[in-house]
């Protein structure tokens, strides 16, 4: 596991994050298999009961006041290993709804801490999903999901757990309506040996999927020599484009992850 900048560790057996006297975080929320069945390729599939653990709002005690001032929240997730039917462990998919603080949907900035992840994203969750990307990340990679895009996260290695952290707005919220109406997002991830393939969801008009590694988001002035959390400590305004996406409205147009 890489240095996440806040001395946050985890227990792979209990699926819990471990805090010390210098950092803070809540008791994890657990997402169970029954919670995501509506968006699986096979809603009756079997798999691990606990798919992933979520700790929303983690950080260093000394930074808590500034995090609130900047309207930023750091979430941490730990994904179980294994499969759910022929799919890898994944989230069900959602869109970030309009946050009251900015009156718009907001983005999310991931940092992969352990294992391998795929962040699947599409421009819309309507019948015509727009552009579709599957961004394949390894430890240390950073992946940016734009505002309004529907997305889910996959543990891309069924043999080991996966962990990541992500910046989001403090008054976050998730919209599942269109995703559930379409029985998930536009493609389902399928385990093929040590690889992950994708097959189309017939409830959408089919659009080709673009699979790629994350690029360097130079236009957002990220410092790839430091963790995302350390970058916040250096400059608390660096990630203002997360709680206030309209600040960089021109950068979201035709954005490529």
N, C-alpha and C positions, 0 to 999 in steps of 0.2 A: 504493500500500500504506500502511495506517495505521501509526502508531507502535505496535509490539507490546510495548514496555516493556523489551526486552532487546537491541535493536540487531541483531536477526536479519534477514538479507536472503536472497534466493534468486536463482538463475540459471534463467530459464525455459527455456533451451535444454538445459542438462544435467540439469534436474530435481533440482538439488542445493541444499541450504541452505548459506549462507556464514557461517562463524564468525570472530570476531576474538579479540584477546588478552583481552577482558573477558567473553566468554561461552563457553559450552560446548555440545556436542552430538555425537551419534554420526554415523558415516557412514550415509547414508540406506539404508533397506530399500526395494526396488522391488517393487511389485505388478504382475504381468504379466497380460495378457489370459487366458492359460491358467490362471491361478490362480483366476479368478472364473467360468469358463464354466458351472459346475454351477448357478449361480443366475441366469443370464441367461435372458431370454425365448427367445432363439435361441442355444443353446449352440454353434452352428457359426458365429456371426457373426464378421465381420472388423472390425478396428479397430486403434488404436495398440498396439504391443507392450507398452510401459510405460504403465500407466493412472495410477499415482500413486506418489509417493515419501513415505516416512514417516521421521521422525526422532523417536524416543521418548526423552524426557529431555533437554530443552534448557533453558537458563536462563543467568543471570549467575553467574560464578564465586563472587562474594561470597555468593550465596544457596544454594549447593549443600548445605551442612550443614543449613540450616533446611528445605529441601525434603525432605530425608531424614527429619528429625525429625517433620515434619508428615505424612509418608507420602503426599506429593503428587508427581505427575509431570506435566510439561507436554510434550505431544506436538505436533509440527508436521507438517502434511501439505500436499503440493503436487500438485494434480490436473492431468493433461494436458487439452488441448482435444480436440475431435473427437467422434466417435461410435463406438459398438460396435453394428453393425447399425443398428437404428432406435432404440437407446437412447443417452442421453448417457453420458459416462464417469462411472462410479460405483463404490462399493465393493460387495462382495457381500452384506453384511449379517451381523449377529451379535448375540448377547446377551452382556453382561458376566457371566462366571461368578462364583461365590462366591469372593471374595478371602480367603485364609487370615487376613489381619490383622483382618478384621471379621466373617468368617463369613457374608457376604451378598453379593449382587450390588450393584454400585455404579453411580452415575450418571456423566455426562460433560457438561462445560460448554464449549461451543464459542464461539470468537470469529472472525468472518470477517475475513480480512486483505486479500484480493484477489479480485476477480471476484464471481460470484454463486453461491450454494449453496442446495441444498434438503436439509434433514435430514428424512428419512422415518422415522417411528417408529410402532410398534404395540405394544399392551400385552403381547401374547403371540405366540409363533410356533407355537401349536397350531392345529388346524383352525378354531377360533373365535378370531380374532385380537384381539377386543376393540376398543377405540377406535383409530382410525387418523388420524394427522396428517401433513401435509406442510408443514413450516415453511420458508418461503422467505426467505432472508437475503441482505442486501447487505453491502458493506464496513462494518465497525464494529458489526454486529449481533451479539448474544449469544443463543445457543440452548441450552437445557438439556434433556438426555435423562434421564429418571428411571431409577432402578435397575430391573433386570429387563426393561425394554422392549427389543424387537428393533428395530434401526435400521440404515439405510445412509445414505451421504452422496453427493450428486449434484453434479457440476459443471453448473450450470444455464445456462451460456452456452457453447455449443460452439465459439465463435470465439476464446476466450481461456482461459488456465489459471486455476485457482482455488486459493487458499491459505487455510488456517485453522490456528489453534492450539486446543488443548483441554486442560483440566485433567482428570486421572483419577487413580485410586489407583496407587501404585507397584507393587504386586503384582497388576497387571491380568492378565486373561486373557479369551479370547474363546471362546464356545460357538457352533459352527456347525451342530450336529447337526440340530435341528428345521428350521432355515432351509434346509439342503440337502435334507432330506426333502420339503420343500414346494416345491422348485425356486425358492427365493427368498422374498421377503416378499410381502405380500398384494396389492401393486400393482407393476407395472413402469412406470418412467418412459419416455416415448416422445417423441422430438423431433418437434415440429410447427412448422416454420419457426423463428422465434425464440423460441417458447414450449416449455414442457415439459408434456405431458399425462400422464395416468396411466390404465392399463388394468388390470383385475383379473386376478390370478393365479387360474386355475380350481382350484388345489389347496387353496384356502381357502373357507370359507363367506363369501359376499360381505357386506361392511360398507361403508357410505359412507365416503369419505375427506374429511377436513376440511382444506382448504388455507387457510393464514393466514400472516401475518407474525408474528415473535416478539413476545411482549408484554414488558413490564417486570416482572422477577421481584422485586418489591419485598419479598416475604416472606422473601427470602434476603439482604436488606441489601446489594445490589450497588450500586456507585458507577459510574454510567454516564458520568461525566466523565473516567474513567481506563481504561486498558487492564486486562485481567484480571491480567496479570503485575504491573503497578504496584500494583494493589489488594492482591495478596499481599505485596508489599514493605512496604506501609503497615501491614498487619495479617495476619501469617502464619496466623492462626486463621480468617480470613474464609471460607475454603472448606473448613472441616472437614466440611461436609455431603457432600463428595465421597468422602473415604476412610471416613467414618463416617456413612452415610445414616440410621442409626437415631436420630441426634441430632435429626432433624426428621421423624420417622416420620409425624406427623400431616399434614405438608405434602405428602407423596407421595400421599395418598389423594385420588382424583379430580383429580390434577394436570392442569392444562391448559398445554401448552407456549406 
